[in-house]
Amino acid sequence: MTLPLAASARPVVVELFTSEGCSSCPPADAYLSDLASSRQDVLPLAFHVTYWDGLGWKDPYSLAAATQRQEAYSSRFGKGPYTPEMVVDGRKSFVGSDRSAGQRAILAAQASDRPSVSINGTRSGARLSIEVGSGSGSAQVWLVGYDREHSTAVGRGENSGSTLREANIVRSIQSLGQWTGASLTFNPAVPAGERAAVLVQAQDGSIIGATRIDYGAH
């Protein structure tokens, strides 16, 4: 059975770099959860980093790829990695619990003359078919698998005794290849996670294409 990707306008991508071992992160996690439940015009993704894992609590959702992704942003923004950090459309970085900064960044991204590359996707069995449209420039195409929601009882570390409820937790991220302006089709395996997203990211880090793939029950 093939399920088509629901058509929607290109969402603003909101990435949160977080950890269950960080006591400053729950307010940022709550903000991301609110975005996930209330904003179809936003694609929120929670990247759980690894550098808190040796400080009392090992985050069960931490990924080395999440840490590497944040390090790449740190190089672009000229500051070291920290949690909670939020990045909007690959262009603006701020403390992830600052809802006012988040709203301003989202509105600014929507108001800007953003380049936009079309993306369409379908699932057939264990594989996806992802079509990236034509345009100008060069960019990396990323496939992200994520879970909609988890609750975790934290037994140690800075959040010991708390039950953390988190949304859009990234479970996998992989590069599908390079886009150089010509239309492309990729046929990757369905990634780990309940849902998938595709990001097209220019060399300067800015997101120029994004979409969700919600492939339902399989």
QUIFEN-V400008 format. One record per backbone hydrogen bond with DSSP energy under -1.0 kcal/mol. CO is the residue of the C=O (numbers start at 0). NH is the residue of the N-H. E is the energy in kcal/mol with one decimal. If there is no record, write none. Layout:
co:CO nh:NH e:E
co:CO nh:NH e:E
//
This chain:
co:2 nh:122 e:-1.2
co:11 nh:42 e:-3.4
co:12 nh:88 e:-3.4
co:13 nh:44 e:-2.8
co:14 nh:86 e:-2.7
co:15 nh:46 e:-3.4
co:16 nh:84 e:-1.7
co:17 nh:48 e:-2.2
co:18 nh:21 e:-1.3
co:21 nh:24 e:-1.3
co:24 nh:28 e:-2.6
co:25 nh:29 e:-2.5
co:26 nh:30 e:-1.8
co:27 nh:31 e:-2.4
co:28 nh:32 e:-2.4
co:29 nh:33 e:-2.2
co:30 nh:34 e:-2.2
co:31 nh:35 e:-2.5
co:32 nh:36 e:-1.9
co:33 nh:37 e:-1.3
co:34 nh:38 e:-2.2
co:40 nh:11 e:-2.4
co:42 nh:13 e:-2.4
co:44 nh:15 e:-2.9
co:45 nh:169 e:-2.7
co:46 nh:17 e:-2.3
co:47 nh:62 e:-2.5
co:49 nh:52 e:-2.0
co:51 nh:54 e:-2.0
co:58 nh:61 e:-1.6
co:62 nh:66 e:-1.6
co:63 nh:67 e:-2.4
co:64 nh:68 e:-2.0
co:65 nh:69 e:-2.2
co:66 nh:70 e:-2.3
co:67 nh:71 e:-1.8
co:68 nh:72 e:-1.8
co:69 nh:73 e:-2.7
co:70 nh:74 e:-1.9
co:71 nh:75 e:-1.5
co:72 nh:76 e:-2.9
co:73 nh:77 e:-1.4
co:73 nh:78 e:-1.5
co:83 nh:95 e:-2.4
co:84 nh:16 e:-3.3
co:85 nh:93 e:-1.9
co:86 nh:14 e:-2.9
co:87 nh:90 e:-2.5
co:87 nh:91 e:-1.5
co:88 nh:206 e:-2.3
co:91 nh:87 e:-2.5
co:93 nh:85 e:-2.9
co:94 nh:97 e:-2.0
co:96 nh:98 e:-1.4
co:97 nh:101 e:-2.2
co:98 nh:102 e:-2.8
co:99 nh:103 e:-2.3
co:100 nh:104 e:-2.4
co:101 nh:105 e:-2.5
co:102 nh:106 e:-2.5
co:103 nh:107 e:-2.6
co:104 nh:108 e:-2.2
co:105 nh:109 e:-2.3
co:106 nh:110 e:-2.0
co:107 nh:111 e:-1.3
co:111 nh:113 e:-1.9
co:117 nh:132 e:-2.9
co:119 nh:130 e:-3.5
co:120 nh:4 e:-1.3
co:121 nh:128 e:-2.9
co:122 nh:2 e:-1.4
co:123 nh:126 e:-1.6
co:125 nh:189 e:-2.7
co:126 nh:123 e:-2.6
co:128 nh:121 e:-2.0
co:129 nh:185 e:-2.7
co:130 nh:119 e:-2.4
co:131 nh:183 e:-2.3
co:138 nh:178 e:-3.5
co:139 nh:200 e:-3.0
co:140 nh:175 e:-3.4
co:141 nh:198 e:-2.3
co:142 nh:173 e:-2.3
co:143 nh:196 e:-2.5
co:144 nh:170 e:-3.2
co:144 nh:171 e:-1.6
co:145 nh:194 e:-2.3
co:146 nh:168 e:-1.5
co:147 nh:167 e:-1.6
co:149 nh:165 e:-2.9
co:151 nh:163 e:-3.0
co:153 nh:160 e:-2.8
co:156 nh:159 e:-1.7
co:158 nh:161 e:-2.2
co:161 nh:153 e:-3.0
co:163 nh:151 e:-2.7
co:165 nh:149 e:-2.3
co:167 nh:45 e:-3.0
co:168 nh:146 e:-2.6
co:171 nh:144 e:-2.3
co:173 nh:142 e:-3.0
co:176 nh:140 e:-2.7
co:178 nh:138 e:-2.7
co:180 nh:134 e:-2.5
co:183 nh:131 e:-2.8
co:185 nh:129 e:-2.9
co:187 nh:127 e:-2.9
co:194 nh:145 e:-2.2
co:195 nh:212 e:-3.6
co:196 nh:143 e:-3.0
co:197 nh:210 e:-1.7
co:198 nh:141 e:-3.2
co:199 nh:207 e:-3.0
co:199 nh:208 e:-1.2
co:200 nh:139 e:-3.0
co:201 nh:204 e:-2.1
co:205 nh:201 e:-2.9
co:207 nh:116 e:-2.4
co:208 nh:199 e:-3.1
co:210 nh:197 e:-2.4
co:212 nh:195 e:-2.5
//
